[in-house]
Amino acid sequence: MPPRAKPLSPDDRRAALVTATVPLLVEHGRTVTTKQIADAAGIAEGTIFRVFDSKDDLVAAALDRALDLEPFIAQLQEVDPDQPLGALLLEVVELFQHRFERVFTLMSRMGMIGPPKARRHMEAERERVAAILQVLAEPHRDQLRVPPAQLMHMVRLLTFSGTHPHISDGHPLTAADIVDTVLNGVLKTPSTTQDT
């Protein structure tokens, strides 16, 4: 029997239940039970319904938390723009891959083909992400044949498609593969090409 939980305010209890539910959704999808949620949160099952009207309301709140871009944006803002371009892109791609993998897994478990309607207003958040990426690439403008914004757009597209389990045919690209392809392409160097 789990130890009794400390008394929490309704808002804190809601937040604790959402935190406990997110990993369970990734593991079980919509089949997660309120008993599993209660066990993970260390509370009695009935306590859930003191702060949520239904399991569906709790699941919706957990989905909203899982898809929230704010923690990802905060991570991007911690990336050092003055490091070498290859290292910078590797760090950015790894952050994107971690988010994409989590979201793809969650959506698959939940039987979703797109974000819930409540999350479809994310255009402003995506614009914030694009602006942060452009700022990160800007110090390297002189090294590039394309504008910094275009570089980061290509990085995002290749990372999304190269990480998606279906688009990548089950053979996802590594972060190093993505960065190498963006920076160096797939052609041999001119000297190597002339030798063949």
Buried (B, 14 or more C-beta within 10 A) or exposed (E): EEEEBEEBEEEEBBBBBBEBBBBBBBEBBEEBEBEBBBBBBBBEBEBBEEBBEEBEBBBBBBBBBBBEBEEBEEBBEEBEEEBEBBEBBBBBBBBBBBBBBBBBBBBBBBEBEEBEEEBEEBEEBEEBBBEBBBBBBBBBEEEBEEEBBEBBBBBBEBBBBBBBBEEEEEEBBBBEEBBBBBBEEEEEEEEEEEEE
